[in-house]
Amino acid sequence: MKITINNQNFVLHPCGAAFWEEKKILLISDLHLGKVSHFRKHGMAIPEKAVQENFNRLNNILELFDAETIIFLGDLFHSKINNEWDLFSDWTKTITQQLILVEGNHDIISKKNYTDLNIKIYSELIIDHFLLTHHPTDRENLFNFCGHIHPGIKLTGLGKQFLSLPCFFRKPNQLIFPSFGEFTGNFYLVPDENDRVYALASGQVIEIKNRV
């Protein structure tokens, strides 16, 4: 789905990434690399192939867009370094895009690890009239791209059935990105009359009409 914000065009993809057409920037939030291995280490029955799935999704989205830059909106790596860091390091050597990390609360790994991979790190980033952060942030005269919340939406039917979906959650001056990573969960939000919801469902991005 293509949306326009401040006269700039963005393509929302059902994997949870967005492509900024004019800047050739791919925006991704909350990848949480290392989380699957962390859970497996503590005895959770998660298939080992789930580790590779995050990298498959990254490769698939890069094949679709002619991105020159990838900006991660925080929580790129879940916690301390584990074997997934080596996989990530190897992956960075296979791509040509400039990598940028806007730090999140989970990004506790030494900055040197990132700079050794030529990844630029910022606490926040302003591009034209857009403010890129990890935590949702209100800033006058700037539209905020952010993550952190892992937004989701719950849809209910007349028969009390319900469907829970991750989503892009758009407020008048903010777009909260869904989590890109596997096994990260959702925080379910209730839109008000000024919000717009773009749900990720069955390989599509679908705008959910607000019935408030």
C-alpha positions as semicolon CSV with decimal commas, in nm:
position;residue;x (nm);y (nm);z (nm)
1;M;0,000;0,000;0,000
2;K;0,129;0,345;-0,091
3;I;0,061;0,640;0,138
4;T;0,163;1,005;0,117
5;I;0,292;1,206;0,414
6;N;0,416;1,564;0,380
7;N;0,422;1,525;0,000
8;Q;0,652;1,222;0,028
9;N;0,554;0,871;-0,088
10;F;0,593;0,560;0,126
11;V;0,519;0,201;0,032
12;L;0,399;-0,007;0,328
13;H;0,491;-0,373;0,288
14;P;0,313;-0,665;0,463
15;C;0,641;-0,772;0,624
16;G;0,626;-0,453;0,831
17;A;0,886;-0,245;0,645
18;A;0,825;0,080;0,457
19;F;1,008;0,217;0,153
20;W;1,055;0,595;0,122
21;E;1,050;0,637;-0,254
22;E;1,203;0,983;-0,289
23;K;1,496;0,906;-0,057
24;K;1,536;0,537;-0,151
25;I;1,535;0,453;0,220
26;L;1,401;0,129;0,364
27;L;1,263;0,175;0,717
28;I;1,250;-0,124;0,952
29;S;1,174;-0,137;1,324
30;D;1,219;-0,386;1,607
31;L;1,401;-0,666;1,432
32;H;1,516;-0,809;1,768
33;L;1,789;-1,028;1,625
34;G;1,915;-1,275;1,884
35;K;1,578;-1,314;2,054
36;V;1,506;-1,657;1,905
37;S;1,847;-1,789;2,013
38;H;1,796;-1,631;2,357
39;F;1,465;-1,813;2,399
40;R;1,609;-2,142;2,272
41;K;1,897;-2,115;2,518
42;H;1,644;-2,093;2,801
43;G;1,457;-2,402;2,690
44;M;1,173;-2,262;2,480
45;A;1,072;-2,497;2,196
46;I;1,129;-2,262;1,903
47;P;1,247;-2,422;1,576
48;E;1,609;-2,342;1,491
49;K;1,502;-2,243;1,139
50;A;1,326;-1,942;1,293
51;V;1,671;-1,784;1,335
52;Q;1,718;-1,776;0,958
53;E;1,368;-1,649;0,892
54;N;1,457;-1,291;0,991
55;F;1,739;-1,287;0,736
56;N;1,516;-1,440;0,471
57;R;1,267;-1,161;0,527
58;L;1,540;-0,898;0,502
59;N;1,667;-1,044;0,176
60;N;1,316;-1,069;0,032
61;I;1,232;-0,706;0,104
62;L;1,563;-0,584;-0,041
63;E;1,486;-0,763;-0,367
64;L;1,163;-0,566;-0,403
65;F;1,295;-0,212;-0,366
66;D;1,597;-0,022;-0,498
67;A;1,694;0,098;-0,152
68;E;2,025;0,276;-0,106
69;T;1,993;0,303;0,273
70;I;1,838;0,086;0,544
71;I;1,739;0,262;0,866
72;F;1,657;0,044;1,165
73;L;1,425;0,228;1,405
74;G;1,569;0,066;1,716
75;D;1,592;-0,274;1,882
76;L;1,799;-0,421;1,604
77;F;1,951;-0,676;1,841
78;H;1,749;-0,808;2,133
79;S;2,008;-0,823;2,409
80;K;2,361;-0,953;2,458
81;I;2,559;-1,092;2,167
82;N;2,490;-1,454;2,075
83;N;2,543;-1,665;1,763
84;E;2,295;-1,452;1,566
85;W;2,539;-1,163;1,574
86;D;2,778;-1,362;1,356
87;L;2,493;-1,432;1,114
88;F;2,410;-1,061;1,107
89;S;2,776;-0,970;1,052
90;D;2,795;-1,212;0,761
91;W;2,469;-1,074;0,619
92;T;2,599;-0,715;0,618
93;K;2,882;-0,826;0,391
94;T;2,634;-0,947;0,128
95;I;2,456;-0,613;0,076
96;T;2,554;-0,275;-0,067
97;Q;2,314;-0,050;0,124
98;Q;2,428;0,196;0,391
99;L;2,306;0,076;0,732
100;I;2,189;0,316;1,002
101;L;2,065;0,235;1,351
102;V;1,847;0,470;1,555
103;E;1,910;0,330;1,901
104;G;1,636;0,154;2,095
105;N;1,613;0,040;2,455
106;H;1,728;-0,313;2,367
107;D;2,036;-0,194;2,178
108;I;2,284;-0,253;2,460
109;I;2,567;-0,402;2,254
110;S;2,881;-0,188;2,239
111;K;2,870;0,072;1,962
112;K;3,206;-0,058;1,845
113;N;3,041;-0,377;1,726
114;Y;2,822;-0,170;1,496
115;T;3,090;0,071;1,379
116;D;3,314;-0,226;1,293
117;L;3,040;-0,320;1,044
118;N;3,023;0,040;0,911
119;I;2,681;0,092;1,070
120;K;2,611;0,452;1,169
121;I;2,437;0,501;1,505
122;Y;2,212;0,788;1,616
123;S;1,989;0,849;1,917
124;E;1,746;1,015;1,675
125;L;1,757;1,132;1,317
126;I;1,589;1,421;1,137
127;I;1,546;1,398;0,760
128;D;1,365;1,695;0,607
129;H;1,047;1,730;0,818
130;F;1,057;1,376;0,956
131;L;1,183;1,275;1,300
132;L;1,306;0,916;1,325
133;T;1,315;0,769;1,676
134;H;1,265;0,438;1,852
135;H;1,018;0,552;2,117
136;P;0,710;0,745;1,998
137;T;0,799;1,111;2,026
138;D;0,602;1,432;1,975
139;R;0,803;1,717;1,826
140;E;0,651;2,036;1,690
141;N;0,654;2,068;1,309
142;L;0,797;1,718;1,260
143;F;0,629;1,392;1,159
144;N;0,756;1,105;1,373
145;F;0,850;0,758;1,246
146;C;0,899;0,522;1,539
147;G;0,860;0,169;1,672
148;H;0,899;0,019;2,019
149;I;0,531;-0,054;2,081
150;H;0,489;-0,342;1,830
151;P;0,139;-0,215;1,746
152;G;-0,147;-0,450;1,674
153;I;-0,520;-0,426;1,620
154;K;-0,799;-0,660;1,734
155;L;-1,098;-0,700;1,503
156;T;-1,420;-0,844;1,642
157;G;-1,720;-0,994;1,462
158;L;-2,088;-1,020;1,547
159;G;-2,043;-1,379;1,664
160;K;-1,780;-1,273;1,920
161;Q;-1,504;-1,408;1,697
162;F;-1,191;-1,194;1,682
163;L;-0,877;-1,153;1,475
164;S;-0,551;-1,006;1,601
165;L;-0,316;-0,849;1,348
166;P;0,006;-0,647;1,357
167;C;-0,029;-0,305;1,199
168;F;0,117;0,030;1,106
169;F;-0,060;0,270;1,343
170;R;-0,089;0,624;1,211
171;K;-0,166;0,925;1,425
172;P;-0,195;1,279;1,280
173;N;0,180;1,342;1,325
174;Q;0,320;0,994;1,377
175;L;0,352;0,650;1,217
176;I;0,430;0,364;1,456
177;F;0,590;0,069;1,279
178;P;0,504;-0,294;1,349
179;S;0,776;-0,527;1,469
180;F;0,972;-0,676;1,180
181;G;1,122;-0,961;1,383
182;E;0,990;-1,307;1,456
183;F;0,840;-1,393;1,799
184;T;0,815;-1,034;1,921
185;G;0,444;-1,007;2,005
186;N;0,203;-0,714;1,968
187;F;0,060;-0,442;2,189
188;Y;-0,299;-0,386;2,087
189;L;-0,407;-0,025;2,036
190;V;-0,754;0,124;2,006
191;P;-0,771;0,395;1,738
192;D;-0,958;0,718;1,791
193;E;-1,134;0,914;1,520
194;N;-0,814;1,082;1,397
195;D;-0,607;0,763;1,370
196;R;-0,560;0,532;1,073
197;V;-0,470;0,165;1,091
198;Y;-0,292;-0,034;0,819
199;A;-0,313;-0,401;0,918
200;L;-0,083;-0,675;0,794
201;A;-0,286;-0,977;0,684
202;S;-0,229;-1,266;0,445
203;G;0,049;-1,095;0,254
204;Q;-0,140;-0,769;0,220
205;V;-0,158;-0,428;0,385
206;I;-0,523;-0,343;0,450
207;E;-0,657;-0,016;0,585
208;I;-0,900;-0,083;0,868
209;K;-1,183;0,169;0,859
210;N;-1,236;0,335;1,192
211;R;-1,583;0,277;1,336
212;V;-1,540;0,502;1,640
